[in-house]
Amino acid sequence: MTLQTEATEGFSLELSQDQRDIQAWVHGFAESVVRPAAAEWDEREETPWPVIQEAAKIGLYGLEGLASFYADETGLTLPIVNEELFWGDGGIGMAILGTGLAATAIFGQGTGEQAGEWLPRCFGTPDEPKVAAFCASEPDAGSDVGALRTTARFDEAAGEWVLNGQKAWVTNGGIADVHVVIATVDRELGARGHAAFVVSKDEAKGIEQGAKVRKHGLRASHTADVHLDDCRIPAENVLGGKEKLDERLARVREGARAKSQAAMATFEASRPVVGAQALGIARAAYEYALQYAKEREQFGRPIIANQAIAFTLADMKLEIDAARLLVWRASWMGRTGKAFASAEGSMSKLKAGEVAVWATERAIQLLGGNGYTREVPVERWHRDAKIYTIFEGTSEIQRLVIARAISGLHIA
Ligand SMILES: Cc1cc2nc3c(=O)[nH]c(=O)nc-3n(C[C@H](O)[C@H](O)[C@H](O)COP(=O)(O)OP(=O)(O)OC[C@H]3O[C@@H](n4cnc5c(N)ncnc54)[C@H](O)[C@@H]3O)c2cc1C
């Protein structure tokens, strides 16, 4: 019996030699460079520039690397790279791959010319790596992105956009050169009046880093507010071009549905990748706990000899593998242009994020007192994992998206 249907055609779980080579290469970097540096950068709560530079030197960080991962037509290479790197460490992983969100927005919504100009600037060079930031959230607009207040006004006389507002919790905010800023061009249109703008911190005046956020986890990744105060940028810095934006807004004003919203389009594309990051952290915790359970003896035998422990490990493996299947399915669907009819991207991120929080917590329990100390990494992995039920859409928002997709109803 064959289970191949139109929906599964071309999908294989047997990785190609190329995919396995990339997996082994990233794993090697994660094991030898990232993991040994992780505790230090977590304590320092600073961007690990030397590690980013090493990643850039081997081609793991940079436009060429990203383009080659993306070129895989099955869509699996990107989640594989993310899983392996985040297996090494979540905070450093985010410092290295956090630029991906802004790059996704530029690639997905920009013109070819804009991509050619701005994508290389997101990454810099191996000698002088740069990072990029994606600024959607605001103090009063997190889950409710439609409520964002940052405005973009076109100054006809100067031929420039003028941005004003405050962005919150921005990964790489203020330390990036390239900031992709979501702003409203017409507040009356709600989220349909949003557009994405590229702002170079080095060139534009009026963009400043605000307070740096001190965090529970992912502490090697920089997070900060970004202030836009009469920030002037050239007319051509709106992603997709001003003409396209004007046409879209005119259609919306006439009552047509907008095909996509500026922030949502980016999140939809990035969710499976974010799920893969959570998976990497979950797998790290599972592998550590499995080894520990075989070695740690109590009552004269290894603790894994107790069903309670062995079953926990069995469940961890089960949940992680199940989450990976959802992540790979969504990545493959996204790459091959299949519509997320049941919000498969959201499903993958939701499941992987919740599995990561649960598995890292179980790992601490399994390690007992040791698990609670900073002498072993599982407590850090648990802190790092927690963000995956919060950013890029909280678990509740993912459920909302899935519920709306499967019901066709506007569930509130
Ligand atoms: C480390 C970190 C990095 C981040 N990086 C970025 C970044 O690079 N760029 C960026 O733009 N943003 C970034 N964010 C922001 C992040 O995306 C938001 O924090 C997230 O979307 C949640 O928004 P909020 O914090 O305002 O929570 P709120 O929206 O205030 O939600 C609070 C609680 O209410 C629940 N809730 C809200 N609405 C509903 C509803 N309708 N139904 C049920 N429950 C609901 C939520 O699920 C949550 O549990 C980052 C945040 C952090 C912490």
The ligand as a Gaussian input file, in Angstrom:
#p B3LYP/6-31G(d) Opt

LIG

0 1
 C       13.244000      37.866000      24.103000
 C       12.222000      38.488000      23.230000
 C       12.546000      38.794000      21.924000
 C       11.597000      39.403000      21.106000
 N       11.968000      39.760000      19.835000
 C       11.098000      40.490000      19.091000
 C       11.521000      41.016000      17.826000
 O       12.650000      40.820000      17.378000
 N       10.628000      41.783000      17.136000
 C        9.370000      42.042000      17.605000
 O        8.618000      42.715000      16.911000
 N        8.939000      41.543000      18.802000
 C        9.787000      40.802000      19.549000
 N        9.384000      40.325000      20.782000
 C        8.024000      40.621000      21.259000
 C        7.118000      39.414000      21.262000
 O        6.801000      39.049000      19.958000
 C        5.872000      39.731000      22.133000
 O        6.303000      39.784000      23.474000
 C        4.787000      38.706000      21.942000
 O        4.208000      38.826000      20.679000
 C        3.695000      38.812000      23.000000
 O        3.224000      40.121000      23.109000
 P        3.089000      40.792000      24.566000
 O        4.368000      40.552000      25.258000
 O        2.634000      42.191000      24.400000
 O        1.994000      39.956000      25.310000
 P        0.386000      40.270000      25.316000
 O       -0.092000      40.382000      23.914000
 O        0.115000      41.397000      26.246000
 O       -0.156000      38.922000      25.927000
 C       -0.182000      38.659000      27.323000
 C       -0.897000      37.323000      27.540000
 O       -2.242000      37.407000      27.068000
 C       -2.480000      36.391000      26.114000
 N       -3.415000      36.900000      25.089000
 C       -3.341000      38.062000      24.401000
 N       -4.366000      38.151000      23.541000
 C       -5.079000      37.004000      23.665000
 C       -6.237000      36.478000      23.031000
 N       -6.866000      37.156000      22.059000
 N       -6.712000      35.282000      23.422000
 C       -6.075000      34.579000      24.396000
 N       -4.972000      35.014000      25.025000
 C       -4.475000      36.202000      24.653000
 C       -1.119000      36.067000      25.516000
 O       -1.095000      34.784000      24.937000
 C       -0.240000      36.178000      26.751000
 O       -0.290000      34.991000      27.478000
 C       10.304000      39.687000      21.602000
 C        9.983000      39.370000      22.929000
 C       10.925000      38.810000      23.745000
 C       10.571000      38.549000      25.179000

